[in-house]
């Protein structure tokens, strides 16, 4: 390849797209490594629902920049190998779309590796803890218990079907979930 002045319009377009796409993509990559979230999602997101969490986001700024980067460089290689403008655009477009798809799945997969951290109340069933604030007998008053759930100590609301009031410091076992975030507990016998 000679200088830019000897290029055809198509070659020049591919070079401009490749250079601008590469510079922006490299800056986004460096910012991501530095911890800055430079991924300004566009308003148009195609989501593929999963069990929980965020869906597969296809049209993000990073993915669009990846498309243009690979589109430009693939177009340059195609033209250098003597392919027609139409074939070069077609092959470059397919390569760019493959890159977008790969990036979308990569970020989707990485988001699945992140720990959720939200409490799943059902995980408290069977846990042993102690009464933090007294719990009224026969579900007469909601109290609080302190238990370890999902690797951390939590204070949660609780009721009991016991005929006695459970007092602070009593050792309890979680039997189930009454509703929402309220647990059903029983006093453990010594």
N, C-alpha and C positions, 0 to 999 in steps of 0.2 A: 504494500500500500504506500502510495506516495504521500504528498501533502494533502491537506484538506481541500485545497483549491482544485485538485485534479479528480475529486470524487464526484460520483453521480449524486443526484438528489437523494436517492434511496440509501446509498452508502452513508451520506452525511446525516440523514435522519436516524439511521441505526446507531451511528457513533454518538450523536447527541443524546439519544435515549439511553444508551449504554453507560455513558459517562455520568450523566445526571442521576440516573437510577443507582449506579454503583456508589457514588459519593453519598447520596442520601441514605442508602441502605447501610453503608459502613458507619455513618454517623449514628443511625438508629441502633446498630449492633453495639457500638461503643457505649452509647447511653444506657442500653439495657444491661451491659456488663457492669457499668458504674452504679447501677441501681435506680437510675431515673426511668420512669415509665413514660416513654415518648410515643407510645402507641395510641394515637388519637383515632379511635374507631370512627369509621364513617357511619352515617345514618342508616345505610343499607347493610343489614346483616342477614346472612342466610344461616339459620340455626338448624342443626340436626340434634334433636333432643336426646339426652342420655338419661341415666337413672337420676342423677342429681347434679347440681352445679351448673356451670355455664356450658352452653352448647358449643358446637363447632362453628367458629366465626371465620367465614371465607373472605369477606370484603373488609379487611382492616388495612390501615395505612402501611404497616410492615409488609403485608402480603401483596399489596399493589406495587410497592417499591421492589419487592422481589420479582414480581412479574416483569416490570419494565427493565430491570437489570438483566435478567436472563433473556428476555425478548430481544433487547439490543445486542447483546453479545452473540446470541445464536444467529440473529440476522446477519451480523458481520461475517461470521464463519460461513454461513450459507452462500453469501454473495462472493466471498473469497474463493469458494470452491466451485464457482461458475453456475450456481443455480439461478433460476429466473427470479424476478422480483416477487411474483405471485407465490412461487414455491417457498421462497425465503420468508415471506410474511406468514404463510401458513405454518411452516415448521417452527418459526420463532414464536408464533401465538400458542401453538401446542406446548412448546417447551415452557413458556411463561405460565400457562395454566397449570401444567404439571408442578411447577415450582410453587405456585399459590396453594395448590392442593396439599403438597408436601408440608409447606409451612403451616397451613391451617391444622393439619393433623398433628404436627409436631407440637404446636402450642396447646392444642386440645389435650394431647397426651401428657404434656408437662403440667397442665393445670390439674389433671387427675392425680398427679403425684403429691400435690400439696395437701397437707393435713387439714381436714375440715374444721375441727375444734368445736363445732356446735354440739350441744348436749342432746343426746338421744335418750329421752327419759326412760325408755324401756330397758336400757343398759343398767339402770339402778336396781332392777328386780333381782333379788337374791343377795344384795349387798348388805353388809352388817355395819352399823354405825351407832351413833348415840343421839339422844334427844338434846336439842339445842334450846328450844322453847317448848314448854309443856304442851302436851297434846291431850285434848279433852276425851273422856271415855265415850264409847259408842258414837263416834263421829260428831260429838257435840261442839268441838272447837279445833280449828286447824292450828297445828303447831309447826315447829321447824325441827329438822334433823340434820345432822352433819355426817356425811358419808363420802367415801372415795368412789368416784364414778369416772370412767374414761381417763384414769391417770391423774385426776386432780381432786382436791377436797372441795366439796360443795355443800351449801346449806340449802335444803329444799323443803317445800311445804309438805305436810303429812297429816293423815288421819289414822285413827285406829278403831278396831271393832272390840277392843278389850273393854272389860267392865270397870277398869280402873283408869285414872288419869295417869299418863306417862309423864314423869317428871324429868327435869334437866339432869343429864348424866346417865339416865337409864339406857342400857344397851338394847338396840332394836335390830330387827331384820326386815327388809323391804319385801312385802308379799306381792305387790302389784301396783298398777297405776289406776287410780280412781277416775280421774279425768284431767285432761290437759297436763299440768305440771304438778299435780297433787298425788302423792304416793300413799299407799296403804301399808301400815307397818304393824308389827307385833313385838311385844317385849320378849326378849330371850330369857329363858329360865336359867337360873344359875346351876 
